[in-house]
Amino acid sequence: MVKVKIINKGHQPLPAYATVQSAGMDLRANIDEAITLHPMERRLIPTGLFMALPAGYEAQVRPRSGLALKHGITVLNTPGTIDADYRGEVMVLLINFSNEDFIINDGERIAQMVIAKHENADFIEVEELDETERGAGGYGHTGVK
């Protein structure tokens, strides 16, 4: 288990795993008053959290499936990436894709966060790439059935 330094300047509990095998931890809104998110409106929602991830790790901010399904609320830049060298407040960029206002209350679980190891790439410029069966086939190249 990776150790992550965190400062909680808010009044919500620290993120925690709901079950032993959960991949993500819920992030909560840390706000002084409710925020109304109108249809097609996007807003940065503060969490009160500040982190120092170890080198080679990132935090991915992802939507909560229940909010997306029931209310059309999602994280706009999914997944949002928090880099290991970022020291600002963890904020969640939410958008309301529904036709109704959505009220975000203090303490509401607004997103989930996954801590993930990543690799850095060292690009090697070449003149050509090796051939594969797929080749340059991109979006939809295998059909719909």
C-alpha positions as CSV (number, residue, x, y, z in Angstrom):
1,M,0.0,0.0,0.0
2,V,1.4,3.4,-1.0
3,K,1.7,6.1,1.6
4,V,0.2,9.5,0.6
5,K,0.8,12.7,2.6
6,I,-2.4,14.7,2.9
7,I,-3.6,17.9,4.6
8,N,-7.3,18.3,5.3
9,K,-8.1,22.1,5.5
10,G,-11.8,21.3,5.2
11,H,-14.3,19.8,7.6
12,Q,-15.1,16.6,5.8
13,P,-13.5,13.2,6.7
14,L,-10.4,12.0,4.7
15,P,-11.2,9.9,1.6
16,A,-11.5,6.2,2.6
17,Y,-12.2,3.0,0.8
18,A,-15.8,1.8,1.3
19,T,-14.8,-1.9,1.0
20,V,-11.6,-3.9,1.2
21,Q,-11.5,-4.3,-2.6
22,S,-12.7,-0.8,-3.6
23,A,-10.4,0.8,-6.2
24,G,-11.6,4.3,-5.5
25,M,-12.3,6.6,-2.5
26,D,-15.1,9.0,-2.5
27,L,-14.3,12.8,-2.6
28,R,-16.7,15.1,-0.8
29,A,-17.8,18.6,-1.4
30,N,-16.3,21.0,1.2
31,I,-18.4,24.1,0.8
32,D,-19.9,26.7,3.1
33,E,-23.3,26.7,1.3
34,A,-25.1,24.6,-1.2
35,I,-24.2,25.0,-4.9
36,T,-26.9,24.8,-7.6
37,L,-25.5,23.3,-10.8
38,H,-27.8,24.2,-13.6
39,P,-28.3,22.1,-16.8
40,M,-25.1,22.2,-18.9
41,E,-23.3,24.2,-16.2
42,R,-19.8,23.2,-15.1
43,R,-18.2,24.2,-11.8
44,L,-15.1,23.5,-9.8
45,I,-16.1,22.1,-6.4
46,P,-13.5,22.3,-3.6
47,T,-12.7,19.3,-1.4
48,G,-10.4,21.0,1.2
49,L,-7.7,18.4,0.5
50,F,-4.1,18.9,-0.4
51,M,-1.8,16.0,-1.2
52,A,1.8,15.0,-1.9
53,L,1.8,11.9,-4.0
54,P,5.0,9.9,-4.3
55,A,6.9,10.1,-7.6
56,G,5.6,7.6,-10.2
57,Y,2.0,8.0,-8.9
58,E,-1.1,10.0,-9.9
59,A,-4.5,10.4,-8.5
60,Q,-7.4,10.0,-11.0
61,V,-10.6,11.8,-10.3
62,R,-13.6,9.9,-11.8
63,P,-17.4,10.3,-11.8
64,R,-19.5,8.4,-9.3
65,S,-21.8,6.1,-11.2
66,G,-24.9,6.8,-9.2
67,L,-24.7,10.5,-9.8
68,A,-24.1,10.0,-13.5
69,L,-27.0,7.5,-13.9
70,K,-29.6,9.1,-11.6
71,H,-28.8,12.8,-12.1
72,G,-26.6,13.3,-15.2
73,I,-23.8,14.6,-13.0
74,T,-20.3,13.7,-14.1
75,V,-16.6,14.8,-14.0
76,L,-16.0,16.8,-17.1
77,N,-12.3,16.0,-17.7
78,T,-12.6,12.3,-16.9
79,P,-10.4,11.1,-15.5
80,G,-8.9,14.2,-14.1
81,T,-5.3,13.7,-13.3
82,I,-3.6,15.0,-10.1
83,D,0.2,14.9,-10.7
84,A,2.7,14.0,-8.0
85,D,4.2,17.5,-8.0
86,Y,0.8,19.3,-7.6
87,R,0.3,20.9,-4.2
88,G,-2.9,22.9,-4.7
89,E,-6.3,22.0,-3.5
90,V,-7.9,18.9,-5.0
91,M,-10.9,20.3,-7.0
92,V,-13.6,18.4,-8.9
93,L,-14.8,19.7,-12.2
94,L,-18.5,18.7,-12.4
95,I,-21.0,19.2,-15.2
96,N,-24.7,18.7,-15.2
97,F,-25.8,16.9,-18.3
98,S,-29.4,16.6,-17.1
99,N,-32.4,19.0,-17.8
100,E,-32.8,19.8,-14.1
101,D,-30.9,21.8,-11.5
102,F,-28.8,19.7,-9.2
103,I,-28.0,20.8,-5.7
104,I,-24.6,20.0,-4.3
105,N,-24.6,20.1,-0.5
106,D,-21.7,20.3,1.9
107,G,-20.3,16.8,2.5
108,E,-21.9,15.3,-0.6
109,R,-19.9,12.5,-2.3
110,I,-19.2,14.1,-5.7
111,A,-16.5,12.0,-7.3
112,Q,-14.1,9.1,-6.6
113,M,-10.4,9.2,-6.6
114,V,-8.1,6.3,-7.6
115,I,-4.4,6.3,-6.8
116,A,-2.5,4.7,-9.7
117,K,1.1,4.0,-10.5
118,H,2.3,5.2,-13.9
119,E,5.3,5.0,-16.1
120,N,7.1,7.9,-17.8
121,A,8.0,7.4,-21.5
122,D,11.2,8.0,-23.2
123,F,10.3,8.6,-26.9
124,I,12.7,7.3,-29.5
125,E,12.1,8.9,-32.9
126,V,12.2,6.4,-35.8
127,E,11.4,6.5,-39.6
128,E,8.9,3.7,-39.6
129,L,7.0,1.4,-37.2
130,D,6.6,-2.3,-37.3
131,E,3.7,-3.8,-39.1
132,T,0.7,-5.3,-37.3
133,E,-2.5,-7.1,-38.3
134,R,-4.5,-4.0,-37.2
135,G,-2.3,-1.5,-38.8
136,A,-3.8,2.0,-38.9
137,G,-7.4,0.8,-38.2
138,G,-8.9,3.2,-35.7
139,Y,-12.3,4.2,-34.5
140,G,-14.9,1.6,-35.5
141,H,-12.5,-0.4,-37.6
142,T,-13.9,-3.7,-36.2
143,G,-17.6,-2.9,-36.9
144,V,-20.5,-2.9,-34.5
145,K,-21.3,-6.6,-34.2
